[in-house]
C-alpha cells in the first residue's frame, strides 16, 4: 500500500500531465493567448452541473481543477513574455 506522500505525488503527476495536455490542445486550437484561454475556459465549463452520481461528481471536480491549473500555466507563460520593443 502506498503511503500518503506517494499518493500525493501520483495526484501531482496526473494533474501536471493532464493540464499540460490541455494546454497543448488549447495552443493547437488557438492563434492567440486569448483564444487559448477561452478554449480552456470552455473545457472548464464542462466540469460544472448538478451531478448526483459520485463518480461523475469526482470526475467533474478533477476536470475543473485540471482546467484551472492549465489556465494558470497559460497565464504564467503569457506574463513571462517580453514587452514589445523591450531590450534585455
N, C-alpha and C positions, 0 to 999 in steps of 0.2 A: 504494500500500500504506500502510496506517495505521501510524503509529509506536506504540510500546508505550504511551505516555501516552494516546493516543486509544482504544486497546483497553481500557485500564483504565477510562477514562471511560464507554465503552459498557457494560462489565460493571457498573459502579456504577449507571448509569442503569437498566439492566434489573433489577438486584436491587432497587433502590428502588421501581420501578414494580410489580414482581411482589409485593413484600412489602406495599406499600400496598394492592394489590388484595386480597390475602389478609386483611389486617387489616380492610378494609371488609366483606368477606364474613363474617368472624368476628363483627363487631359486628352485622351484619344478622341473623345466625342465633343471637344470644345476648341475654339480658336483663341479664347481669352480666359484669363483667370476668373472673370465674372461669370462666363458661361460654365466653366468647370465648377465653380461654387454653386451655381444653380442646379447643375447635374447632381451634385452630392445632396443638396437640399431636397431635390425631388425624391432621391433614394431614401432620404431620412423620413419623408412623409409616409412612406410605406411602413414605417415602424410604429405607426400610431393607429389606434382604433379600439373598439370595445372587444377585447379578446377574453373569452371566458375559459378557453382550453389552456391549461397550464403550460404545455409545451409550446404552443403558439405564442403565448404571452412572453415566455422566456426568450424565444427566438426574436420577437419584435423588440424586446428590451436590448438584446445584444446588438441587433442591427442598428438601433438608434445610437448606441454607444460607439459602434464602429464608424458610423457616418459622422458623428461629432468629432471623433479622432481624425478622420480623413480631412474634414473641413479645417480643423486646427492646423494640420500639417500643410495644407494648401495655403492658408493664410500666413503661416510662418515662412514658407518659401517665397511668397509674394512680398512679405515685409523685408526680406533679405536682398531683394533686387536693388541695384543701384538706381539712383535718381538719374533721369536722362541728362546727359551732359556732365554728371558728377565725375571728377577725376580723383584717382587714388593717389 
